[in-house]
């Protein structure tokens, strides 16, 4: 894994890595009464840094020696394999089609994060939504819960296709990524409303590329969605708090 975007692996003492550790801790304490073991991560639109957040969060959790499965469920524009620099000839699609099992397509993390397992998307299917909403997908995730402490799922932007909404109905929680200075408020609010319609357990929002005095290229903040999207009488967000 040589990609410089894996901050938590390449520079664990950086401010970015610390932000991901904070995110990791916040997730652990989000629902004390309910175990959060399967998390879908989506964004309101494309290009908001979702896959980078997914990858670094998975590494951060794996660094605590928990068994983590990172699955690329963006079957329309997969990127996990590019971030990790691995092959995508076979992956989740092959498992769901009954052609392969996990051991055939998994990629195990390097020595420092050997508890991380990555499953790429595999060949792009003609029917991603149907495949992700199938009984085989549900059975796959249920089976993986017996082998991993945490399952992190990268999914397409919620405002573009239904895949993320479908996945959120079979996961324990969902997190949405938005980019500061790029994501429009209406787009973020619409994404939340789409998740609400399927009764998704929206754990919170990750704000990507927050400007910092340290001039770090990437920075991340984590917000519980009720705090970030608290509605006033006009339906607009009314407050935001700093995560650090």
Secondary structure, DSSP 8 states (H G I E B T S, - for coil): ---TT-HHHH-TTSHHHHHHHHHHHHHHTT-TTS---EEEEEESSTTSSHHHHHHHHHHHHHTTT--EEEEE---SS--HHHHHT---SSSHHHHHTTS--HHHH-EE--GGGTTEEEE---S--S-HHHHHTSHHHHHHHHHHTTT-SEEEEE---TTT-SHHHHHHTSSSEEEEEEETTTS-HHHHHHHHHHHHHTT--EEEEEEES---TT--S--EEEE-HHHHS-B-TTS-B-------
